[in-house]
Amino acid sequence: APPRTPAPMVARLQQAVAAAVAVPEVRERLAVLGADPVADTPAEFAAFCGREYARWGKLVRDAQVKLD
């Protein structure tokens, strides 16, 4: 959700995503697409994004990747 989205709306969205990911057909379709669905809490997802940013950001900086 965008920054400053009200916490109740974020919680509602997370619950809906968790419910969808729990459906076997949805999980199978996501797997076919190469996705590894998880139904983390907003705090867990924020921590994951921080770790990924640090990981891939370092790689991009070290490789001096530039946008064309």
N, C-alpha and C positions, 0 to 999 in steps of 0.2 A: 504494500500500500504506500501511497505517497507520504512524505514526512508530515507530521502533525495530524495524521488521521486519528480520530478519537479512538482510545483504547477499546471501548465496547465494540466498535465497528471492526477493528483488527481481530478481536477475539471471535466475533461472529464469522468473519472470513476464514480464520484458521480452523474453526469447527467445521465449516462447510468443506474446506479442502481435505481435512482429515477424514470426513465421512466419504468423500469421493474416492480418496486413495484406498479406503478400506474395501471398496467394491472390486472383486477379483477381475472382472472384465476391464476395468479402468487400469488396474495394475498391469495386466497383460499387455494392453495397448501401449502404455507408457514404456514397458520393457522393450517392446518391438521398436519403439522410437529411440531406444538407448537411454531412456531416463531411469533414474533410480529414485522413485518417489519416497519422500519421508513426510511425516506429519508432525514436525517439530513445533514447539511453542514459538511465539514471536521472539522471545529472548534467545532461544537456542538457534533460531535461524539467523538472527543478527550476529551471534558469535561465529557461526559458520561462515557468513559473508565476510566478516572481519578476517578470519583465517585465510579464506580464499584470496581476498584482496592482497594480503601480505604475501602469500605464496606466489601468486601469479604476477603481482606488481613487481616483485624482486626479479622474476624471470624476464619480464618485459624490459625493465631498466637495465639489467645485466646484458641482455641481448641487443640493447639499444633499438628496440622495435619502434618504428615511427609510422604514423598514418600518412598515406599518400593523398 
